[in-house]
Amino acid sequence: MTLEAYLSELKRKHAKLSGLVDSEQRRPAPNFVTLTELKKKKLYIKQEISKALDNK
């Protein structure tokens, strides 16, 4: 897998997680455990993107 393809996949996953976080936050009674897990996954993906860009 090329670096560009890897970054593209990470950005796609990050965008998907952003949508899930937004959806969960808009619910009348958000599940804070789920919200925390989604935010942790989103942060991990963001860190992976940063690492990949540093190695570019």
N, C-alpha and C positions, 0 to 999 in steps of 0.2 A: 504494500500500500504506500502510495506516495505521501509526502508530507501535506500536500495540498488536499488530497482526499481525506486524510486523517483529520485535518483542521475543519474541513467541510462537515464531516460526520460529527465532530465534537460540537460545532456551532449549531447543527441541526438538533442534537440532543439538548443543548442548552436552551434553545428556543422552545422546544417541546416542554421542558421542565418549567420554563417561565410561564407558559400558558397554564400548566397544571397548578402552579402556585397561585396565579391570579384567580383561577376558577375556585380554588379552595378558599381563598380569602374573601371572595364575594358571597359565599354561602351564608345563609342566615346564622348557622351555628358551625363555624369551621372546626375541623378536627385538628387540634394543635399538634398532636403527635405526627399525623400525616404531613402537616405543613412543615414541621421541623425536619422530617426526613427528606422531603422534596427540596427544601432549601439547602440541606447538607449536600445532596447529590448535585444540585446546581452549582454550589461553590466548588465542589471537587472537579466538575467539568470545566469551570472557569479556570481553575488552577492548572489543569491539564493543557488548556488552550495556551495559557501564559507560558508554560514550560516548552511547549512545542514551538511557540514563536521565538523564544529565547534561543532555541537550538537551530533556528533557521539560518 
